Amino acid sequence: MTRILHNILRKLIGDEAGATAIEYGLIAALVSVAAIAALSAMGDSLTEIFGVVETELGNAATSASGG
């Protein structure tokens, strides 16, 4: 019985599939945090750019309509 338990414990300790899954999970979490941070930082710039585009299109529409 002790030999069987010893073999089971050896297999569990030697099994790295769980550790690999945890590593992939941590990498995915890190990439997600980095993407959220980058998009948040870029969000203000995009808002400003679209504001300029909106203003320019509004000015062009006013000029085209003869106003």
Secondary structure as GFF3:
##gff-version 3
##sequence-region A 1 67
A	DSSP	alpha_helix	2	14	.	.	.	ID=ss1
A	DSSP	alpha_helix	17	64	.	.	.	ID=ss2
###
